[in-house]
Amino acid sequence: MARVFVDDALKEIPNRNELIVMAAIHARTLPENKSKTIGSWKNRAVESMIQIVDGKATQSSIVDAWCKKQSAIKKARAEAVRTEK
């Protein structure tokens, strides 16, 4: 079953390595499950793959979200350094 699922996702992102990286990045941007169960990370990983297969998360949208998140982190760190001085 998982093999078929990955093959479906490869139709959206043809390179298997890029697919894994994009799914991992997208899973980190998804909101955490409200219940703190052991499989919460697994649930987000599966959800990210489902969104990629359904076309809800494209390669460009995932990269854009990651860049925005990195920019926000960089700004927060710069602000923290400024307030320490």
SVG drawing of the C-alpha trace seen along z (x, -y; Angstrom):
<svg xmlns="http://www.w3.org/2000/svg" viewBox="-7 -47 32 49">
<polyline fill="none" stroke="black" stroke-width="0.4" points="0.0,0.0 2.7,-2.5 4.6,-1.7 1.5,-2.6 1.1,-5.8 4.6,-6.9 4.2,-6.0 1.1,-8.3 3.1,-11.1 5.9,-10.7 3.5,-11.8 3.4,-15.2 7.2,-15.4 9.0,-13.1 12.3,-12.9 12.1,-10.5 14.7,-12.4 13.0,-15.7 9.7,-14.1 11.1,-12.9 12.6,-16.3 9.4,-18.2 7.2,-15.9 9.5,-16.3 9.5,-20.1 5.8,-20.2 5.1,-18.0 7.1,-20.4 4.9,-23.3 1.6,-21.5 0.1,-22.3 0.7,-19.8 -2.0,-17.3 -3.9,-18.5 -3.5,-15.1 0.1,-14.4 0.2,-10.8 3.3,-8.9 2.4,-8.8 1.7,-12.6 4.8,-13.0 3.8,-10.0 0.3,-11.5 1.8,-14.8 4.1,-13.0 1.2,-11.0 -1.0,-14.1 1.8,-15.9 2.0,-13.1 -1.7,-13.0 -1.7,-16.8 1.1,-16.3 -0.8,-13.5 -4.1,-15.6 -2.3,-18.6 -3.0,-20.8 0.7,-21.2 2.9,-21.8 6.6,-22.0 6.6,-25.8 4.1,-26.3 6.1,-24.1 9.4,-26.0 7.6,-29.4 6.2,-28.4 9.7,-27.1 11.3,-30.4 8.8,-32.4 9.3,-30.4 13.1,-30.7 12.8,-34.5 10.6,-34.8 13.1,-32.8 16.0,-35.0 14.1,-38.1 13.2,-36.8 16.8,-35.9 18.0,-39.4 15.4,-41.0 16.5,-38.8 20.1,-39.9 19.0,-43.6 17.1,-43.3 20.0,-41.7 22.3,-44.6"/>
</svg>
